[in-house]
Amino acid sequence: MIDIQCLGSSSAGNAYRITDGRTALLLEAGFPYKSIQRTLHFRMTDIAGCLISHEHGDHSRAAADIMRAGIPVYTSSGTADALGLSGHRLHTVTALQPFEVGSWTIMPFGIEHDAAEPLGFLLANQDGDKLVFLTDSYYCRYKFQGLTHIMIECNYSLEIVNRRVLAGELHPAQKKRLLRSHFSLEHVKDFLKANDTRNVEEIWLLHLSDGNSDAELFKREIQELTGAVVRVADR
Amino acid sequence: MKRIVLERLTLRNFKGIKEFNVPADGRDVDIYGDNGTGKTTLFDGFLWLLFGKDSTNSATFEIKTLDSSGNVFQHKLEHEIEGSLLIDDRRRIFRRVYKEDWTKKRGAAIEEFTGHTTSYFIDGVPAKAGEYKAEVDSIIKEDLFRLLTSPSYFNEQLNKDQRRKKLLEVCGDLTDSEVIHGNKELEPLPTILAGRDMDSHKKVVSARLSSINKEIKELPVRISEVQRQMPDVSELDEGLLKDDITLLRSRIEAREAEVSRILSGGEVSVKEKRLREIETEQLEIKTRMQSAVLDKVAIKRDEVNRLHQEQDRYRRNGEDKQQRICQNERLAAGRRQEVDRLRAEFAALKNEVFENQHDENCPTCGQALPVEQIQAAHDKAEADFNRRIADRKERINADGKAAVAEAEKFEQEISRLQGEIDGLNDVLAVLQTEISAAEGELADLRAGVKDPAADPEYAGKQAESSRLQEEIRQLRDSSQTAAATVREEIGRLRREVEDMERDLVKFEGIRRAEQRIAELEKQERELAGEYERLQHELYLCEEFTKTKVSMLDAKINSKFHLARFRLFKTQVNGGMDEVCDTLYNGVPYDGGLNNAARINVGLDIINTLSAHYGFSAPIFVDNAEAVTQLIDTDAQVIRLVVSAPDKQLRLESKSIQEAI
């Protein structure tokens, strides 16, 4: 049984602790180390490894401190270079080459984002749980089988964005960037339709934009689409 | 409330004041004077009277009046202060006198300075220093008295810890358990502290944190050092190396055995043994090649032999018979000679005539014998003679006949034997033909036996044999050289093995390095764990402090009218510093607060402290001109006011004013 704890999910910082009861992992480290530590009640030593999707500060801020705390960091070499990470706790991973951390088998895959070598992660454990973690991407070219947990960015709704551009609240250039770097509600729906969601127990919507999203609406629409438990990550 | 008021203070020869009297009479007094006229000296004098120290808490200040160049203006003066205090309406008069001692030694013309004496009087009665001090202490403790008599004392003379202590004394501290009860997160704290006080625990933790931090910083360096020192084995294969080493070792062993064999001559005997083996093998080859033919040869040879034996036998038989012929011929010839002799003898007998030649004399007596007798004898003799001849003729005839018969018998046997010999000769001639034929066949068979030298295997053996013989010869010649050569090879093999073992050791080195790295990583992980635990402890301590702050703040500040206190300061790194800053309207006492506010805040603090300790004492307010409105206080207030026109100290009190 996978337990997901959201430490924060917004442009201010992203971090999630997931555990299957055997091995606890940190997905992203986008907060100052101290605050991650405080949120986890100073139980960082329980964390067996930290996966980082890309080099943007809201995903990677504490990477170096986490390594200093003796926790291995797994990320692409592009991300590691961009962050200037090095040392024996750094494990560079390559898209589509699976690796193991404790009870997890993890398959990184390439995603589309304005970063050096961004990755998404597919995590499977010995209990047959399968979790996909996909954030900061405007498109996902892969389909996944037998997912039980989905953690996916649901940054904005195109409808809301268009409405705000018309109302002059949002600059068209911002809209353009948004469309080329983040996952929208519409993308999430397409993604869920394209994948086999029969076994999905939990869907987490991550990284909701402040102005361009509507948590209640997003949750309802995804519930209606999948019938799964839908949770919107707290900011 | 214990109340101490000043009734009168008299100074004589004290810090430049020749004589001054403050007749306060328990009322508030304002004292005016220009700078340097001695206002502060009044307060100094008051404190010196009671405690022997001035207002800056110094016991070594200059009491005597000095001239403009800093020398004592006049010696042999008595410097004294007398104060009359009403303590809860009971009058106590204290007097302290300080004077120089001058002694005139015997025979000396002038007195000589020998030191100072301080004399004490309580209510006019001389007292010893100890008694005096005890008396003053029984009225009020020095530190409390100072705190309650000077508005600046709390803020300027006490350090932050002393200030905190006082405030907490006044407001009543919170126990740790109260604070912990107020914040659920703090529950583990008592276990963590285990009876230590928080500050010392924090110090211990901080020290440990910084030392762990240093260690943690060093660990990656050490790990990368180990990684750098790892041998390069990219082109080596451990399994193959091990196999090669085993192979080479076995070769070395074989070579070593060879050396000892060579040296002990064993090699030669081995080769000789081999040589013998080769001979046997060659024989086998030879036998294998020739056995069939040789069998026939043997049979033929046997046959020839048998024929020869037969021939011999016949020949010997013939020879025997020939010998017997010879013997018979000899015997026959003997008989024939006997016959001839008998014939001759017979013939001779014919010629034999009787001759009387017999003796006429008696043989015995020799006398001539009678003639008859001689005739008779003659006749008899002649008869005898004839009969004897006849006998002899008869005997010779018989013997002759027997000899002829015997000779004939021998001659008959000779002819029989001759016949037999002729028969044998015929047989021999046949045998000779047979032998010739058999020998011809044997020669043919012998000629048919193959020469083994033509056989390649046999030739190989032969070659090996010659080689071995040559080797044996060489070995015998040069066993030392041979041993040296093999030893050289052993050396080369050993070097090869050493090289390989060096390579093999690299794998061991890698395993050790990997193990070391794992150890270091484990150590890092453990240190990180401890670091985090300590950080948590520190965090809890700070959280405790924060909780305590918010709980204390309200409690303390409610006790004061003007003064506010800041007990904790958040550091840039998020930590909390314990401080004790006095604030007034948000302005810190030593951070821009004006004089008037400082004095009033000081008075406010004195009011609260007085109320707490149940004690009031005369308050000396220096620089009182800065304040237009002093806040109310129950205590007697002596204002010291700078006033340029007043070149001499001037006193004003309510009653005096009222009197005016």
Interface residues (C-beta under 8 A of the other chain):
Chain A: K34 Q37 R38 H41 F42 R43 M44 T45 R68 A69 G70 I71 G87 H88 R89
Chain B: I216 P220 I223 S224 Q227 I517 E521 E524 R525 L527 A528 G529 Y531 E532 R533 Q535 H536 Y539 G574
